[in-house]
Amino acid sequence: MNDAAASTAERIQTTALALFARQGYEATTLAQIADGVGIRKPSLYNHIDSKAALFLDLVAQVEAAFFVVQDASLARHAEADVKTRLHALVEDLSVFIFTESQGAFYKRCLLFPPEPLAAQIREINAANERRIDSALRDLYLQGQREGCWRNVGERAFLDAFYCLMDGLYSQRFIYDEAEYRRRLTSSWTVFWAGLIHAQD
């Protein structure tokens, strides 16, 4: 692929990501994408197979970006105690969700997967959740070794983390960053206290 074709393909993806994030899959047309890129609609087919294929490519890209953030966070704090690592992960994933278009696309895709692609997206999400579970399981076991929690089961730990992040992601789309940060700090404090003080 030459540089001009690569540049056009990148602009198609960037434009489509922004439109899908803002309007959703059904409301976004290939004509709108082509117009945003500055090309004719038929020219899109030099770069994509279909709107569905383009959307699924973007799902894969955004999911990959999520794991880059997750894996980098865990690696950067690999030698730290579990509280530091877990808090850093929450903070770093919060930065991811604030990334323009990417965060909105990610949340919309999780909550409102387009019906024609729902089954495929559920499969992608299930595979990705297993990967997240694996990373969180390591943190859970580290917390056990460090004696941070004795009365929290692994499944409860995973469920609580997902609910924390899902709640924060929802707050992200309601409040500005300053208010979001305040709520993140409050939520983290209660989340951590719940882990270490949980009773049978």
Order of alpha helices (4+ residues) and beta strands (2+ residues): alpha-alpha-alpha-alpha-alpha-alpha-alpha-alpha-alpha
